[in-house]
Amino acid sequence: MKPFNKIREYLNSTDNCGYTPWESFKWEVGDKYSSFTAFFRGIWYSSKQLWYWFPIIWVNRDWDQWYIYEMLYHKIKKTRDNLDKFQRHIGVEDKVAHMDYILSQFKYVSEEEWLLDEQLTDDDDDTWMEKAWAEYETRTRLFMEICDNINGWWD
């Protein structure tokens, strides 16, 4: 019976930073279990991301600037949906409303692509230039809005 008393005494000692060896063992196993599950959660999340982004990247072509708008649109939309769903910080409603405005501007810019491809006559030259300049200003404002606010969106 004496050897078991020594084992019991050892297991109840608090030489390990105030924890008994049994408590330390439980913490160690818990850490390994959480890293094990985190590995599979990471695989699951990465698979979902791949499933989401694959069709968007598949149609990407290097010669067309439209795909940059498309990728930015989807990235901001996904971030906006995440912020709206989880509400993790103060002022999220303002950020979501601002992202909605940015997304509507992306829609406007992508729908106005026909302006630069339109066949022109001499009579329409001034009107076309005004439309093209307005589109250029919209794109510039859009990117300036993104640059000014991008750090606050991913807090």
C-alpha positions as CSV (number, residue, x, y, z in Angstrom):
1,M,0.0,0.0,0.0
2,K,2.9,2.4,0.6
3,P,4.0,2.7,-3.0
4,F,0.4,3.9,-3.9
5,N,0.5,6.5,-1.2
6,K,3.7,7.9,-2.8
7,I,2.1,8.0,-6.2
8,R,-1.0,9.7,-4.7
9,E,1.2,12.2,-2.9
10,Y,3.1,13.0,-6.1
11,L,-0.1,13.5,-8.1
12,N,-1.5,15.8,-5.4
13,S,1.8,17.9,-5.1
14,T,1.8,21.4,-6.5
15,D,5.4,21.7,-7.6
16,N,4.5,22.5,-11.2
17,C,3.6,26.2,-11.1
18,G,0.8,25.7,-8.6
19,Y,-0.8,22.9,-10.6
20,T,-0.8,19.3,-9.7
21,P,0.7,16.9,-12.2
22,W,-2.8,15.7,-13.1
23,E,-4.0,19.2,-13.8
24,S,-0.9,19.9,-15.9
25,F,-1.6,16.7,-17.9
26,K,-5.2,17.8,-18.5
27,W,-4.0,21.2,-19.8
28,E,-1.4,19.5,-22.1
29,V,-4.0,17.1,-23.5
30,G,-6.4,20.0,-24.0
31,D,-3.8,22.0,-25.9
32,K,-3.1,19.1,-28.2
33,Y,-6.8,18.4,-28.7
34,S,-7.5,22.1,-29.6
35,S,-4.5,22.2,-32.0
36,F,-5.8,18.9,-33.6
37,T,-9.3,20.3,-34.1
38,A,-7.9,23.7,-35.2
39,F,-6.1,21.8,-38.0
40,F,-9.3,20.3,-39.3
41,R,-11.2,23.6,-38.9
42,G,-8.5,25.3,-40.9
43,I,-8.9,22.7,-43.7
44,W,-12.7,23.1,-43.6
45,Y,-12.4,27.0,-43.8
46,S,-9.8,26.9,-46.6
47,S,-12.0,24.5,-48.6
48,K,-15.0,26.9,-48.2
49,Q,-12.8,29.8,-49.3
50,L,-11.5,27.8,-52.3
51,W,-15.1,26.9,-53.3
52,Y,-16.2,30.6,-53.0
53,W,-13.2,32.1,-54.9
54,F,-12.7,29.5,-57.6
55,P,-15.3,30.7,-60.0
56,I,-14.2,34.3,-59.6
57,I,-10.5,33.5,-60.2
58,W,-11.3,31.1,-63.0
59,V,-12.7,33.8,-65.3
60,N,-9.8,36.2,-64.5
61,R,-7.9,37.4,-67.5
62,D,-4.7,39.5,-67.4
63,W,-5.6,41.9,-70.1
64,D,-8.9,43.2,-68.7
65,Q,-9.1,45.6,-65.7
66,W,-12.7,44.6,-65.0
67,Y,-11.5,41.5,-63.0
68,I,-9.8,43.7,-60.5
69,Y,-13.2,45.4,-59.8
70,E,-14.8,42.0,-59.6
71,M,-12.3,40.7,-57.1
72,L,-12.5,43.8,-55.0
73,Y,-16.2,43.7,-55.1
74,H,-16.4,40.2,-53.9
75,K,-13.7,40.8,-51.2
76,I,-15.6,43.8,-49.8
77,K,-18.9,42.0,-50.1
78,K,-17.6,39.0,-48.1
79,T,-16.1,41.3,-45.4
80,R,-19.3,43.2,-45.2
81,D,-21.4,40.1,-44.8
82,N,-19.0,38.8,-42.1
83,L,-19.1,42.2,-40.2
84,D,-22.9,42.3,-40.4
85,K,-23.3,38.7,-39.3
86,F,-21.0,38.7,-36.3
87,Q,-21.1,42.3,-35.1
88,R,-17.7,42.1,-33.4
89,H,-17.0,45.7,-32.7
90,I,-18.6,49.1,-32.1
91,G,-19.7,51.2,-35.0
92,V,-20.2,48.2,-37.3
93,E,-23.5,49.6,-38.6
94,D,-21.7,52.6,-40.0
95,K,-19.0,50.5,-41.6
96,V,-21.6,48.1,-43.2
97,A,-23.6,51.1,-44.6
98,H,-20.4,52.6,-46.0
99,M,-19.5,49.2,-47.6
100,D,-23.0,49.1,-49.1
101,Y,-22.3,52.5,-50.7
102,I,-18.9,51.3,-52.0
103,L,-20.5,48.1,-53.4
104,S,-23.2,50.2,-55.2
105,Q,-20.4,52.3,-56.7
106,F,-18.7,49.1,-57.9
107,K,-22.0,48.1,-59.6
108,Y,-22.3,51.5,-61.2
109,V,-18.7,51.4,-62.5
110,S,-19.0,47.9,-63.9
111,E,-22.3,48.7,-65.6
112,E,-20.8,51.8,-67.3
113,E,-18.1,49.9,-69.1
114,W,-19.9,50.4,-72.4
115,L,-19.0,54.1,-72.4
116,L,-15.4,53.4,-73.5
117,D,-16.4,50.9,-76.1
118,E,-19.1,52.9,-77.8
119,Q,-18.8,53.8,-81.4
120,L,-18.8,57.6,-81.8
121,T,-19.6,60.1,-84.4
122,D,-18.4,63.7,-84.5
123,D,-21.7,65.0,-83.1
124,D,-21.5,62.9,-79.9
125,D,-17.9,63.7,-79.1
126,D,-18.6,66.3,-76.4
127,T,-21.3,64.2,-74.7
128,W,-19.2,61.1,-74.8
129,M,-16.2,63.0,-73.2
130,E,-18.5,64.3,-70.4
131,K,-19.7,60.8,-69.7
132,A,-16.2,59.3,-69.8
133,W,-14.9,62.1,-67.5
134,A,-17.8,61.4,-65.0
135,E,-16.9,57.7,-65.1
136,Y,-13.2,58.5,-64.5
137,E,-14.1,60.7,-61.5
138,T,-16.4,58.0,-60.1
139,R,-13.6,55.4,-60.3
140,T,-11.2,57.8,-58.7
141,R,-13.6,58.6,-55.8
142,L,-14.3,54.9,-55.4
143,F,-10.6,54.0,-55.0
144,M,-10.0,56.9,-52.8
145,E,-12.9,55.8,-50.5
146,I,-11.4,52.3,-50.4
147,C,-7.9,53.6,-49.6
148,D,-9.3,55.9,-46.8
149,N,-11.4,53.2,-45.1
150,I,-9.7,49.9,-45.8
151,N,-7.8,49.7,-42.5
152,G,-10.9,50.4,-40.5
153,W,-12.9,47.7,-42.2
154,W,-10.6,44.9,-41.1
155,D,-10.1,45.9,-37.5
